[in-house]
């Protein structure tokens, strides 16, 4: 049960990060894609926390879900808030099943690496 709460909190953190980042990228005129590193940090920190309390498998699954959320809802938030996304990048980050699975997998890999490096 605790892992579900942690994952829900992580989803809220990602959504808030995407919203604030979208607004800042537009107002301060920098490319939204530069915020990707911050998302990676969030994936890793959440994976570490999940692994500590619920084990490796839950950590990997949780990271995957968070990556999928970020590549769907996060991108929708960015588009709604008119994040500063270059035209050439808009096609590359359009929401497709391939992107969603890729981001989920990447988030899981980042989670595993975080656990290996920092646990």
Secondary structure as UniProt FT lines:
FT   HELIX           2..27
FT   TURN            28..29
FT   HELIX           32..35
FT   HELIX           36..54
FT   HELIX           56..69
FT   HELIX           70..74
FT   HELIX           75..80
FT   TURN            81..82
FT   HELIX           87..92
FT   HELIX           97..118
//
